[in-house]
Amino acid sequence: MQGDEALGEPILKSAEFHLDRVVDGLSRPTGLTFLGPDDFLVIEEDTGKVKRVIDGEISQSILDLNVSTDDSRGLIGIDSNQNGSKTFVFLYYTESSSSRDGEHDPLGNRLYRYELADF
C-alpha cells in the first residue's frame, strides 16, 4: 500500500514497510502503551480520555481526566508496567481544576500511577 497524500496518509519510501490502519475514531492521539497482542491503551491530548483498543476496535474509554490544553498542554504521555498479577498505567498530563478548559488556571504538570483493575 502506498498511501494517499490527499487523505493525509504517509507515503512509503521503502518496500520493506507495509502500512495498515489500526483504528479510527480518535481525537488527537498522542501516545499508546501495549497491554498484550492486539490490546493497547491510547490517549487523546485535548479530551483527556484514555481509551482501550482491542483487535482494532475502541472497546471503551477507561478514564476521563480534567486536562488544561492551552499552550501545548494536555494528556501528553502514557506507559504501562506489569508487575506480577498487577498492571500499572502511568500518565503524564497538565491537570486542570475544571473539566471546562480555559476557565481555571492549570494546577500543574502531573505524573500519576493508576492500577488497571479487572484486566
C-alpha positions in Angstrom: 0.0 0.0 0.0 1.5 3.3 -1.0 -0.6 5.8 1.0 -2.6 8.7 -0.4 -1.4 12.3 0.0 -4.9 13.7 -0.5 -6.1 11.7 2.5 -3.1 12.7 4.6 -1.7 9.2 4.7 2.1 8.6 4.8 3.9 7.8 1.6 6.1 4.7 1.9 9.6 5.2 0.5 10.7 1.6 1.1 9.2 -1.7 0.1 10.4 -3.1 3.4 7.4 -1.3 5.2 3.7 -2.1 5.0 1.0 0.3 6.1 -2.1 -0.9 7.9 -4.7 1.3 9.6 -5.1 0.0 13.1 -8.0 2.1 14.5 -10.2 5.1 13.5 -12.3 7.5 15.6 -9.6 9.0 17.8 -9.2 12.8 18.6 -5.6 13.9 18.5 -4.0 10.7 19.9 -0.6 11.5 21.5 0.6 8.1 22.9 -0.1 4.5 23.4 1.0 1.6 25.5 0.6 -2.1 24.8 -1.1 -4.4 27.2 -0.9 -7.5 25.1 -1.2 -8.7 21.5 -3.9 -6.5 19.7 -4.7 -4.8 23.0 -3.5 -1.3 23.9 -4.4 1.9 25.6 -4.3 5.2 23.7 -4.5 8.8 25.0 -6.1 11.8 23.5 -4.3 15.1 24.2 -7.2 17.5 24.2 -10.0 15.4 25.6 -8.1 13.9 28.5 -9.5 10.4 27.6 -7.7 7.1 27.9 -9.2 4.6 25.5 -8.7 0.8 25.3 -8.4 -0.7 21.8 -8.8 -4.4 21.4 -8.5 -6.1 18.0 -8.7 -2.7 16.2 -11.9 -1.5 17.9 -12.2 1.1 20.6 -13.7 -1.1 23.4 -14.2 1.7 26.0 -13.0 4.9 27.5 -11.4 3.8 30.7 -10.5 7.2 32.1 -11.6 10.8 31.5 -9.2 13.4 33.1 -9.6 17.1 33.6 -6.7 18.5 31.5 -5.6 22.0 30.6 -4.9 22.3 26.9 -3.7 25.8 26.5 -0.1 26.4 25.2 0.9 22.8 24.2 -0.6 21.2 27.4 -2.9 18.2 27.7 -2.7 14.5 28.2 0.9 14.0 26.9 2.3 10.7 27.9 1.4 7.1 28.8 3.3 3.9 29.7 2.4 0.7 31.5 4.1 -2.0 33.5 3.0 -5.4 34.5 4.2 -6.5 38.0 3.1 -10.0 38.8 -0.7 -10.0 38.5 -1.0 -6.2 38.6 -0.9 -3.8 35.7 0.1 -0.2 36.4 -0.6 2.6 33.9 1.5 5.9 34.2 0.0 9.1 32.8 1.7 12.4 32.3 -0.6 15.4 31.8 -1.3 19.0 32.7 -4.1 18.8 35.4 -6.9 21.3 35.4 -9.3 22.0 38.3 -12.2 22.1 35.8 -13.4 19.9 33.0 -14.1 23.1 31.1 -10.8 24.1 29.7 -9.9 27.8 29.9 -12.0 28.7 33.0 -9.3 27.8 35.5 -5.5 28.0 35.6 -3.7 24.7 35.2 -2.9 23.1 38.5 0.4 21.8 37.1 2.1 19.0 35.3 1.4 15.7 37.0 2.6 12.1 36.7 0.1 9.7 38.2 0.2 5.9 38.5 -3.1 4.0 38.2 -3.7 0.3 38.7 -5.7 -1.2 35.9 -8.4 -3.2 37.6 -10.2 -6.3 36.1 -7.6 -6.6 33.4 
